[in-house]
């Protein structure tokens, strides 16, 4: 008699998934920046690196809404307090502020400290 066993295990990241997390956040934040630019009557630069630092104000409440997009990568829902009150002046500003905070939250969930 052959017994089938389910050997599927949840995949775990060995370390903080910075690249995957940043890619998701950058994509979501760029969508917010593009929408803000459209509403305010200007176009973002075509080059992704230049567009990321373009001065486009992003409301903190809008940025909090995109935090749910990283839950699968992190394995938990980030705290709303990850986002700076008052928002951000560019996509890069948001990434520079949120990534270290997300890493700290991730490390705490893993039982580590930075």
N, CA and C of each residue as an Amber inpcrd file, in Angstrom:
protein
   342
   0.8320000  -1.1740000   0.0000000   0.0000000   0.0000000   0.0000000
   0.8830000   1.2450000   0.0000000   0.5980000   2.1910000  -0.8870000
   1.3620000   3.4190000  -0.9840000   0.5560000   4.5240000  -0.2980000
   1.2190000   5.2360000   0.5660000   0.5740000   6.3270000   1.2800000
   1.1190000   7.6440000   0.7470000   0.2370000   8.4750000   0.2810000
   0.6480000   9.7850000  -0.2290000   0.6890000  10.7660000   0.9260000
   1.7240000  11.5310000   0.9630000   1.8310000  12.5600000   1.9960000
   1.9700000  13.9090000   1.3380000   1.4450000  14.8810000   1.9760000
   1.5400000  16.2450000   1.4770000   2.7880000  16.8780000   2.0780000
   3.7760000  17.1370000   1.2400000   5.0360000  17.6900000   1.7400000
   5.1630000  19.1770000   1.4520000   4.0560000  19.7920000   1.0710000
   4.1070000  21.2320000   0.8200000   4.3390000  21.9630000   2.1340000
   5.2990000  22.8270000   2.1160000   5.5750000  23.6530000   3.2860000
   5.5140000  25.1020000   2.8730000   5.1770000  25.9380000   3.8170000
   5.2070000  27.3650000   3.5380000   6.6480000  27.7680000   3.2790000
   6.8530000  28.5020000   2.1930000   8.2030000  28.9690000   1.9400000
   8.4980000  30.1450000   2.8550000   9.6810000  30.1530000   3.3790000
  10.1040000  31.2350000   4.2530000  11.3170000  31.9090000   3.6360000
  11.3750000  33.1970000   3.8290000  12.5410000  33.9340000   3.3660000
  13.6560000  33.7230000   4.3730000  14.8640000  33.5510000   3.8560000
  16.0160000  33.3940000   4.7290000  16.3380000  34.7270000   5.3870000
  16.2040000  35.7850000   4.6550000  16.4630000  37.1210000   5.1720000
  15.3400000  38.0520000   4.7790000  15.4780000  39.2770000   5.2010000
  14.4800000  40.2840000   4.8780000  14.3290000  40.3810000   3.3570000
  13.1130000  40.2510000   2.8330000  12.8950000  40.2370000   1.3790000
  12.9070000  41.6460000   0.7720000  14.0060000  42.3300000   0.9150000
  14.0970000  43.7400000   0.5170000  13.8060000  43.9550000  -0.9640000
  14.3840000  43.1360000  -1.8270000  14.1980000  43.3630000  -3.2650000
  12.7510000  43.1800000  -3.6890000  12.1310000  42.1020000  -3.2360000
  10.7350000  41.8510000  -3.5980000   9.8260000  42.9320000  -3.0330000
  10.0880000  43.3100000  -1.8020000   9.2950000  44.3300000  -1.1360000
   9.4250000  45.6730000  -1.8460000  10.6520000  46.0550000  -2.1470000
  10.8640000  47.3400000  -2.8240000  10.2420000  47.3540000  -4.2120000
  10.3150000  46.2420000  -4.9240000   9.7180000  46.1870000  -6.2690000
   8.2100000  46.4130000  -6.2080000   7.5420000  45.7750000  -5.2600000
   6.0940000  45.9320000  -5.1240000   5.7550000  47.3690000  -4.7240000
   6.4530000  47.8640000  -3.7120000   6.1800000  49.2270000  -3.2550000
   6.4560000  50.2530000  -4.3420000   7.5600000  50.0810000  -5.0610000
   7.9060000  51.0340000  -6.1300000   6.8080000  51.0620000  -7.1890000
   6.3250000  49.8850000  -7.5760000   5.2650000  49.8190000  -8.5800000
   3.9890000  50.5130000  -8.0910000   3.5960000  50.2170000  -6.8580000
   2.3850000  50.8200000  -6.2960000   2.5430000  52.3300000  -6.1070000
   3.6950000  52.7450000  -5.6090000   3.9400000  54.1670000  -5.3910000
   4.0160000  54.9330000  -6.7120000   4.5960000  54.3120000  -7.7380000
   4.6440000  54.9730000  -9.0490000   3.2330000  55.1650000  -9.6020000
   2.3440000  54.2040000  -9.3580000   0.9570000  54.3540000  -9.7990000
   0.3020000  55.5320000  -9.0840000   0.5780000  55.6800000  -7.7920000
   0.0490000  56.8160000  -7.0270000   0.6200000  58.1200000  -7.5790000
   1.9320000  58.1410000  -7.8180000   2.5740000  59.3560000  -8.3330000
   2.0250000  59.7390000  -9.7040000   1.8180000  58.7430000 -10.5630000
   1.2600000  59.0210000 -11.8930000  -0.1470000  59.6030000 -11.7850000
  -0.9590000  59.0460000 -10.8960000  -2.3160000  59.5600000 -10.7070000
  -2.2880000  60.9970000 -10.1800000  -1.4010000  61.2580000  -9.2320000
  -1.2700000  62.6130000  -8.6850000  -0.8060000  63.5870000  -9.7620000
   0.1570000  63.1680000 -10.5660000   0.6550000  64.0360000 -11.6400000
  -0.4600000  64.3350000 -12.6410000  -1.2290000  63.3100000 -13.0100000
  -2.3430000  63.5090000 -13.9430000  -3.3690000  64.4880000 -13.3810000
  -3.7050000  64.3070000 -12.0950000  -4.7040000  65.1960000 -11.4820000
  -4.2240000  66.6330000 -11.4030000  -2.9050000  66.8100000 -11.3100000
  -2.3490000  68.1510000 -11.1860000  -1.8500000  68.7120000 -12.5130000
  -2.1080000  67.9810000 -13.6070000  -1.8310000  68.5060000 -14.9340000
  -0.3820000  68.4920000 -15.3820000   0.4150000  67.5480000 -14.8970000
   1.7700000  67.4270000 -15.4240000   2.1280000  65.9650000 -15.5960000
   3.1440000  65.7070000 -16.3970000   3.5600000  64.3410000 -16.6930000
   4.8590000  64.0360000 -15.9510000   4.9720000  62.8030000 -15.4980000
   6.2170000  62.3620000 -14.8780000   7.2440000  62.0870000 -15.9690000
   8.5350000  62.2220000 -15.6630000   9.5640000  61.8480000 -16.6350000
   9.4330000  60.3730000 -17.0170000   9.8370000  60.0260000 -18.2160000
   9.7230000  58.6480000 -18.7190000  10.7260000  57.7000000 -18.0550000
  11.9050000  58.1970000 -17.7070000  12.9340000  57.3550000 -17.1070000
  12.5250000  57.0020000 -15.6740000  12.4500000  55.6870000 -15.3390000
  11.9930000  55.2880000 -14.0040000  12.7840000  55.8970000 -12.8510000
  14.1000000  55.9760000 -12.9750000  14.9130000  56.5450000 -11.9040000
  14.6380000  58.0180000 -11.6780000  14.4190000  58.7400000 -12.7500000
  14.1180000  60.1680000 -12.6620000  12.6910000  60.3660000 -12.1540000
  11.7760000  59.5330000 -12.6170000  10.3830000  59.6390000 -12.1770000
  10.2640000  59.3760000 -10.6800000  11.0900000  58.4850000 -10.1580000
  11.0250000  58.1370000  -8.7360000  11.4100000  59.2960000  -7.8280000
  12.2160000  60.2130000  -8.3230000  12.6270000  61.3540000  -7.4980000
  11.9030000  62.6490000  -7.8840000  11.0170000  62.5420000  -8.8630000
  10.2460000  63.7220000  -9.2740000   9.3820000  64.2010000  -8.1090000
   9.2980000  65.5230000  -7.9360000   8.5180000  66.0560000  -6.8180000
   7.0110000  65.9190000  -7.0490000   6.4600000  64.8470000  -6.4940000
   5.0210000  64.5860000  -6.5850000   4.5240000  64.2980000  -5.1750000
   3.7440000  65.1960000  -4.5970000   3.2560000  64.9510000  -3.2430000
   2.2980000  63.7580000  -3.2070000   2.5020000  62.8930000  -2.2040000
   1.6390000  61.7250000  -2.0180000   1.0890000  61.7490000  -0.6070000
  -0.2210000  61.7620000  -0.5010000  -0.9130000  61.8070000   0.7750000
  -0.6550000  60.5360000   1.5780000  -0.4570000  60.6980000   2.8730000
  -0.1590000  59.5510000   3.7260000  -1.2960000  58.5290000   3.7430000
  -2.5340000  58.9760000   3.6810000  -3.6570000  58.0350000   3.6910000
  -3.6660000  57.1570000   2.4480000  -3.2790000  57.7170000   1.3230000
  -3.1900000  56.9430000   0.0860000  -2.0680000  55.9140000   0.1960000
  -0.9510000  56.3190000   0.7670000   0.1900000  55.4110000   0.9050000
  -0.1350000  54.2920000   1.8990000  -0.8580000  54.6020000   2.9700000
  -1.2650000  53.5690000   3.9290000  -2.0860000  52.4940000   3.2110000
  -2.9300000  52.9090000   2.2880000  -3.7640000  51.9500000   1.5550000
  -2.9490000  50.9490000   0.7510000  -1.7850000  51.3440000   0.2810000
  -0.9910000  50.4070000  -0.5290000  -0.1890000  49.4290000   0.3200000
  -0.1300000  49.6400000   1.6230000   0.6220000  48.7160000   2.4810000
   0.1060000  47.2830000   2.4010000  -1.1860000  47.1140000   2.1210000
  -1.7340000  45.7570000   2.0260000  -1.0940000  44.9790000   0.8770000
  -0.5150000  45.6770000  -0.0930000   0.0830000  45.0070000  -1.2450000
   1.3580000  44.2450000  -0.8920000   1.9250000  44.4980000   0.2820000
   3.1710000  43.8130000   0.6610000   2.9540000  42.7330000   1.7190000
   1.7200000  42.5170000   2.0990000   1.4200000  41.5410000   3.1560000
   1.9120000  40.1410000   2.8040000   1.7170000  39.6970000   1.5640000
   2.1540000  38.3570000   1.1760000   3.6720000  38.2050000   1.2300000
   4.3840000  39.2380000   0.8810000   5.8500000  39.1750000   0.9020000
   6.3690000  39.1640000   2.3360000   5.7810000  39.9960000   3.1870000
   6.2300000  40.0890000   4.5730000   5.7020000  38.9550000   5.4490000
   4.5120000  38.4840000   5.1420000   3.8910000  37.4610000   5.9740000
   3.0370000  38.0510000   7.0810000   2.8380000  39.3610000   7.0660000
   1.9920000  40.0520000   8.0370000   1.5900000  41.3950000   7.4520000
   0.5690000  41.9900000   8.0490000   0.1160000  43.3200000   7.6260000
   0.9660000  44.3670000   8.3470000   1.6870000  45.2120000   7.6040000
   2.4870000  46.2620000   8.2530000   1.6100000  47.2550000   9.0080000
   2.1920000  47.8760000   9.9950000   1.4820000  48.8850000  10.7840000
   1.2600000  50.1430000   9.9470000   0.1020000  50.7720000  10.1590000
  -0.1850000  52.0350000   9.4740000   0.8600000  53.0930000   9.8030000
   1.4250000  53.0110000  11.0170000   2.4290000  53.9840000  11.4570000
   3.7310000  53.8840000  10.6660000   3.8320000  52.8890000   9.7840000
   4.9910000  52.7840000   8.8860000   5.0810000  54.0210000   8.0080000
   3.9270000  54.5650000   7.6730000   3.8360000  55.7110000   6.7690000
   3.9480000  57.0080000   7.5650000   4.7580000  57.9170000   7.0430000
   4.9600000  59.2140000   7.6950000   3.6980000  60.0620000   7.6130000
   3.2980000  60.6060000   8.7480000   2.1740000  61.5300000   8.7890000
   2.5020000  62.7250000   7.9030000   1.5760000  63.0850000   7.0510000
   1.8120000  64.2020000   6.1360000   2.2140000  63.7500000   4.7520000
   2.5970000  62.4780000   4.6050000   2.9090000  61.9330000   3.2940000
   4.3490000  62.1340000   2.8500000   4.5270000  62.0970000   1.5450000
   5.8660000  62.0980000   0.9510000   5.9330000  63.0610000  -0.2290000
   7.1560000  63.4300000  -0.5760000   7.3660000  64.3540000  -1.6800000
   7.7430000  63.6570000  -2.9810000   8.0240000  62.3420000  -2.9140000
   8.3700000  61.5680000  -4.1090000   8.2930000  60.0850000  -3.7800000
   8.3470000  59.2810000  -4.8140000   8.3740000  57.8270000  -4.6300000
   9.6140000  57.4390000  -3.8330000  10.7600000  57.9910000  -4.1860000
  12.0030000  57.6450000  -3.4880000  11.9600000  58.0800000  -2.0300000
  11.3780000  59.2230000  -1.7590000  11.2050000  59.6970000  -0.3850000
  10.4110000  58.6680000   0.4230000   9.3320000  58.1590000  -0.1590000
   8.5010000  57.1590000   0.5210000   9.2780000  55.8670000   0.7560000
   9.9950000  55.4020000  -0.2510000  10.7800000  54.1740000  -0.1070000
  11.8650000  54.3300000   0.9490000  12.5740000  55.4540000   0.9070000
  13.6510000  55.6950000   1.8760000  13.1230000  55.7200000   3.3030000
  11.9210000  56.1920000   3.4850000  11.3380000  56.2700000   4.8210000
  10.7540000  54.9250000   5.2790000  10.0510000  54.2450000   4.3830000
   9.3210000  53.0400000   4.7870000  10.1610000  51.7680000   4.8430000
  11.1210000  51.6140000   3.9670000  11.8720000  50.3460000   3.9200000
  12.5470000  49.9980000   5.2540000  13.2590000  50.9220000   5.9040000
  13.8580000  50.5520000   7.1930000  12.8110000  50.2090000   8.2520000
  11.6960000  50.8780000   8.2160000  10.6270000  50.5990000   9.1870000
  10.0000000  49.2290000   8.9370000   9.8280000  48.8880000   7.6760000
   9.3020000  47.5710000   7.3420000  10.2920000  46.4800000   7.7270000
  11.5720000  46.7430000   7.5320000  12.5800000  45.7670000   7.9340000
  12.5620000  45.5640000   9.4470000  12.4500000  46.6390000  10.2160000
  12.3780000  46.5150000  11.6750000  11.1650000  45.7030000  12.1040000
  10.0270000  45.9370000  11.4770000   8.8240000  45.1700000  11.7980000
   9.0190000  43.6970000  11.4540000   9.6300000  43.4430000  10.3120000
   9.8780000  42.0660000   9.8760000  10.8030000  41.3590000  10.8610000
  11.8730000  42.0470000  11.2630000  12.8130000  41.4500000  12.2150000
  12.1310000  41.1370000  13.5500000  11.2850000  42.0270000  14.0140000
  10.5520000  41.7660000  15.2620000   9.6620000  40.5370000  15.1220000
   9.0070000  40.3920000  13.9860000   8.1520000  39.2250000  13.7580000
   8.9720000  37.9350000  13.6950000  10.2200000  38.0690000  13.2630000
  11.1060000  36.9030000  13.1890000  11.7920000  36.6180000  14.5190000
  11.5940000  37.5040000  15.4840000  12.2360000  37.3330000  16.7890000
  13.6710000  37.8130000  16.8270000  14.0140000  38.6730000  15.8940000
  15.3680000  39.2280000  15.8300000  15.2900000  40.7190000  16.1320000
  16.4290000  41.3040000  16.3580000  16.4790000  42.7510000  16.4860000
  17.6290000  43.2600000  15.6560000  17.4820000  44.4720000  15.1930000
  18.5100000  45.0630000  14.3160000  19.5150000  45.8120000  15.1350000
